[in-house]
């Protein structure tokens, strides 16, 4: 059991993070970034989503 993991990090995202190595890149972007087309060109080949329930906190 993993403790202290943010609930926004779903199983697909956690698996991708676990599989990443040195030199791999992770992009966290808003809806204006062409995420789907970029994701299709990656090793994983698909988009992983983190859907926030509330707007991001500032400060």
Helices and strands as residue ranges (DSSP letters): H 11-19, H 35-39
